[in-house]
């Protein structure tokens, strides 16, 4: 079911909307504006995923949105640093990494009320608390994943575990669920959706949710702060005013529908970049350098 939630504008955004009526977005912003996605490699897949979004963006703002292919998040950070792209669809961890390179703003974010980290064990496991992970093997997702690596590491540290000595970490990537099912690891830390995926893939075995984090910040569309402030304000105001149509265009393609249409997800145009400070703090607590 597609659920669209429109966020009420703050007074500042409302004022910006008034300014747009006097001066169009196209008058305030350079053209074309360029956008990339850190999770997509190759121009073909990028166009398949975002062509409807780019078309709707131009229809709303009057500014062409050119899609820009990047090979990885390092390239995305460099492109933002040197003004080669204007926007990047990214994750919370990538936002704080990119902030190391250049001043950034947030155009909007994709908020997921159920977005967080969980640890899962088999129901008959003797692991009853996070502290009980000591001496055990734990599967995590990918290095740098907000919900699948950074916050699970923080949760273990918060439980008093010495990550280097007390647990054996396996960065299992897409195989994290299967290695838990196979018994190759004793516990798995990942996104909240992983628990349901475990139950679905191994219905004959009982599993237990060991721990959950609080809600994590949404996925930001990073905007370079070197764009003129009037342009940034006008873009947010115009897009927020047409957020339902923009959301429909974003989730029109199969790739984005699978990624974004879940658990009452919605677009927020009121995201304060400071909300991602908790991600930076998680890196510090977990003992992970921001340039790792």
C-alpha positions as CSV (number, residue, x, y, z in Angstrom):
1,X,0.0,0.0,0.0
2,X,1.4,3.4,-0.9
3,X,1.2,5.8,1.9
4,X,2.1,9.4,1.4
5,X,2.6,11.8,4.3
6,X,3.0,15.5,3.6
7,X,5.0,17.3,6.3
8,X,3.7,20.7,7.4
9,X,6.1,23.5,6.4
10,X,8.0,25.4,9.0
11,X,7.7,29.2,9.0
12,X,11.0,29.6,7.3
13,X,10.0,27.2,4.5
14,X,6.7,29.0,4.2
15,X,8.5,32.3,3.8
16,X,10.6,30.8,1.1
17,X,7.5,29.6,-0.7
18,X,6.3,33.2,-0.8
19,X,9.6,34.3,-2.3
20,X,9.2,31.7,-5.0
21,X,6.0,33.3,-6.2
22,X,7.9,36.5,-6.9
23,X,10.9,34.8,-8.4
24,X,10.9,31.4,-9.9
25,X,13.2,28.5,-9.0
26,X,14.7,28.7,-12.5
27,X,15.7,32.3,-11.9
28,X,17.5,31.4,-8.6
29,X,19.2,28.1,-9.4
30,X,21.9,27.1,-12.0
31,X,20.9,24.7,-14.7
32,X,21.1,21.9,-15.1
33,X,21.3,20.6,-11.6
34,X,23.1,17.3,-11.3
35,X,22.1,14.3,-9.1
36,X,23.7,11.0,-8.2
37,X,22.9,8.0,-6.0
38,X,25.6,6.3,-3.9
39,X,23.8,3.0,-4.1
40,X,23.7,2.8,-7.9
41,X,26.6,2.2,-10.3
42,X,26.1,2.7,-14.0
43,X,24.1,5.2,-16.0
44,X,21.6,2.7,-17.3
45,X,20.4,1.6,-13.8
46,X,20.4,5.2,-12.6
47,X,18.1,6.3,-15.4
48,X,15.8,3.3,-14.9
49,X,15.5,4.2,-11.2
50,X,15.2,8.0,-11.4
51,X,14.0,9.1,-14.8
52,X,10.4,9.7,-13.7
53,X,11.7,11.6,-10.6
54,X,14.0,13.8,-12.7
55,X,11.1,14.6,-15.1
56,X,8.8,15.5,-12.2
57,X,11.5,17.6,-10.6
58,X,11.9,19.6,-13.8
59,X,8.1,20.0,-14.2
60,X,7.8,21.4,-10.7
61,X,10.9,23.6,-10.6
62,X,11.5,24.5,-14.2
63,X,15.1,23.4,-13.8
64,X,16.5,20.3,-15.6
65,X,17.8,17.6,-13.3
66,X,20.7,15.7,-15.0
67,X,21.6,12.3,-13.6
68,X,25.2,11.7,-12.8
69,X,26.7,8.3,-12.5
70,X,29.3,7.6,-9.7
71,X,31.2,4.4,-8.9
72,X,31.1,4.6,-5.1
73,X,30.5,6.8,-2.1
74,X,34.1,8.0,-2.1
75,X,33.5,9.4,-5.6
76,X,30.3,10.9,-4.4
77,X,32.0,12.8,-1.6
78,X,34.7,14.1,-4.0
79,X,32.0,15.2,-6.5
80,X,30.2,17.1,-3.8
81,X,33.5,18.6,-2.6
82,X,34.3,20.0,-6.0
83,X,30.8,21.0,-7.0
84,X,30.6,18.3,-9.7
85,X,27.2,17.3,-8.4
86,X,24.5,19.2,-6.6
87,X,22.5,16.4,-4.9
88,X,23.3,12.9,-3.8
89,X,20.8,10.3,-2.6
90,X,22.7,8.8,0.3
91,X,22.4,7.1,3.7
92,X,22.9,8.6,7.1
93,X,26.5,7.3,7.5
94,X,27.4,8.7,4.1
95,X,26.1,12.1,5.1
96,X,28.5,12.4,8.0
97,X,31.3,11.1,5.9
98,X,30.6,13.7,3.2
99,X,30.5,16.4,5.9
100,X,34.2,15.8,6.4
101,X,34.8,17.1,2.9
102,X,32.5,20.0,2.3
103,X,29.6,22.0,3.9
104,X,26.3,20.2,3.2
105,X,22.6,20.8,3.4
106,X,19.6,18.4,3.1
107,X,17.1,18.9,0.3
108,X,14.8,16.3,1.8
109,X,15.0,13.0,3.5
110,X,13.1,9.7,3.3
111,X,11.9,9.0,6.8
112,X,11.1,5.4,7.8
113,X,9.5,5.1,11.2
114,X,10.7,1.5,11.6
115,X,14.3,2.2,10.5
116,X,16.7,0.9,13.1
117,X,19.1,-1.9,14.0
118,X,18.3,-5.3,15.5
119,X,20.1,-8.4,16.8
120,X,18.6,-11.8,16.1
121,X,19.5,-15.2,17.7
122,X,17.9,-18.6,17.5
123,X,15.2,-19.2,20.1
124,X,17.2,-22.0,21.8
125,X,20.4,-19.9,22.1
126,X,21.9,-19.3,25.5
127,X,22.4,-15.6,24.5
128,X,19.8,-13.8,26.5
129,X,21.3,-10.2,26.6
130,X,23.7,-8.2,24.4
131,X,26.4,-8.8,27.1
132,X,26.0,-12.6,26.5
133,X,27.4,-12.1,23.0
134,X,30.9,-12.3,24.6
135,X,32.8,-15.2,23.2
136,X,30.4,-15.6,20.2
137,X,30.5,-15.1,16.5
138,X,28.3,-12.3,15.2
139,X,27.3,-11.5,11.6
140,X,26.9,-7.9,10.4
141,X,26.0,-6.4,7.1
142,X,28.4,-4.2,5.0
143,X,31.2,-1.9,6.3
144,X,29.7,1.5,6.7
145,X,26.1,0.5,6.7
146,X,24.2,2.6,9.2
147,X,21.8,0.0,10.4
148,X,23.9,-3.0,9.5
149,X,27.3,-2.0,10.9
150,X,27.7,1.3,12.7
151,X,24.7,1.1,15.1
152,X,25.1,-2.7,15.8
153,X,28.7,-1.9,16.7
154,X,27.5,0.9,19.0
155,X,24.9,-1.4,20.6
156,X,27.6,-4.0,21.4
157,X,29.9,-1.3,22.9
158,X,27.0,0.1,24.9
159,X,26.5,-3.4,26.3
160,X,30.1,-3.3,27.7
161,X,31.7,-5.5,25.0
162,X,35.2,-5.0,23.8
163,X,34.6,-5.4,20.0
164,X,38.2,-6.4,19.4
165,X,38.5,-9.0,22.1
166,X,35.0,-10.2,23.2
167,X,33.3,-11.0,19.9
168,X,34.2,-12.3,16.5
169,X,32.7,-10.1,13.8
170,X,31.8,-11.5,10.4
171,X,31.0,-8.8,7.8
172,X,28.7,-11.1,5.9
173,X,27.0,-8.6,3.6
174,X,24.0,-10.1,1.7
175,X,24.8,-13.5,3.2
176,X,24.2,-12.3,6.8
177,X,20.8,-14.0,7.1
178,X,21.9,-17.3,5.6
179,X,24.9,-17.6,7.8
180,X,22.7,-17.3,10.9
181,X,20.3,-19.8,9.5
182,X,23.1,-22.2,8.7
183,X,24.5,-21.9,12.2
184,X,27.8,-20.4,11.0
185,X,27.3,-17.5,13.4
186,X,25.6,-17.3,16.8
187,X,23.8,-13.9,16.2
188,X,23.1,-11.4,13.5
189,X,23.0,-7.7,13.7
190,X,21.3,-5.8,10.9
191,X,18.4,-3.6,10.0
192,X,15.0,-4.2,11.6
193,X,13.6,-5.7,8.4
194,X,16.2,-8.5,8.7
195,X,14.2,-10.2,11.5
196,X,11.2,-10.7,9.3
197,X,13.4,-11.9,6.5
198,X,15.0,-14.6,8.8
199,X,11.5,-15.8,9.8
200,X,10.4,-15.9,6.1
201,X,13.5,-17.7,4.9
202,X,13.6,-20.3,7.7
203,X,10.0,-20.9,8.8
204,X,10.8,-24.2,10.4
205,X,13.1,-22.7,13.0
206,X,12.2,-20.4,15.9
207,X,14.2,-17.2,16.3
208,X,14.3,-14.5,19.0
209,X,14.8,-10.7,18.8
210,X,17.6,-10.0,21.1
211,X,17.7,-6.2,21.0
212,X,16.6,-3.2,19.0
213,X,18.0,0.3,18.7
214,X,15.8,3.4,18.6
215,X,14.7,4.9,15.4
216,X,17.5,6.1,13.1
217,X,17.6,9.2,11.0
218,X,16.2,8.9,7.5
219,X,18.1,8.7,4.2
220,X,19.0,12.2,3.1
221,X,19.2,13.7,-0.3
222,X,22.4,15.6,0.3
223,X,22.6,19.1,-1.2
224,X,25.9,21.0,-1.5
225,X,25.8,24.1,0.6
226,X,27.7,26.0,-2.0
227,X,24.5,26.3,-4.0
228,X,23.1,29.8,-3.3
229,X,20.9,29.9,-0.2
230,X,18.0,31.4,-2.2
231,X,18.2,28.5,-4.6
232,X,18.2,25.9,-1.8
233,X,15.2,27.6,-0.1
234,X,13.3,27.9,-3.3
235,X,13.9,24.2,-4.3
236,X,12.7,23.0,-0.9
237,X,9.6,25.2,-1.0
238,X,8.6,24.2,-4.5
239,X,9.2,20.5,-4.0
240,X,7.5,20.4,-0.6
241,X,4.4,22.1,-2.1
242,X,4.3,19.3,-4.7
243,X,5.5,16.5,-2.4
244,X,2.8,14.0,-3.2
245,X,3.5,14.1,-6.9
246,X,7.2,14.0,-6.4
247,X,6.9,11.0,-4.1
248,X,4.7,9.2,-6.6
249,X,7.4,9.8,-9.3
250,X,10.2,8.7,-7.1
251,X,8.5,5.4,-6.2
252,X,7.1,4.7,-9.7
253,X,10.1,2.6,-10.7
254,X,10.5,-1.0,-9.3
255,X,14.0,-0.3,-7.8
256,X,12.8,2.7,-5.8
257,X,9.4,1.1,-4.9
258,X,11.3,-1.8,-3.3
259,X,13.7,0.6,-1.5
260,X,11.3,3.3,-0.3
261,X,7.7,2.0,-0.2
262,X,7.7,0.4,3.3
263,X,6.4,0.9,6.8
264,X,4.7,4.3,6.4
265,X,7.8,5.9,4.7
266,X,7.5,9.5,3.7
267,X,9.4,12.6,2.5
268,X,10.4,15.2,5.0
269,X,11.5,18.7,3.8
270,X,12.1,19.8,7.4
271,X,15.2,17.6,8.1
272,X,17.8,19.5,10.2
273,X,21.3,18.3,9.3
274,X,22.0,18.3,13.0
275,X,19.9,15.1,13.4
276,X,22.8,13.2,11.8
277,X,25.0,14.1,14.7
278,X,23.8,10.9,16.4
279,X,25.4,8.9,13.6
280,X,28.7,10.7,14.1
281,X,28.4,9.9,17.8
282,X,27.8,6.3,16.9
283,X,31.0,6.1,14.9
284,X,32.9,7.5,17.9
285,X,31.3,5.2,20.4
286,X,31.9,2.2,18.1
287,X,35.5,3.2,17.7
288,X,35.2,3.5,13.9
289,X,37.1,6.3,12.1
290,X,34.9,8.4,9.9
291,X,37.3,7.8,7.0
292,X,37.1,4.0,7.3
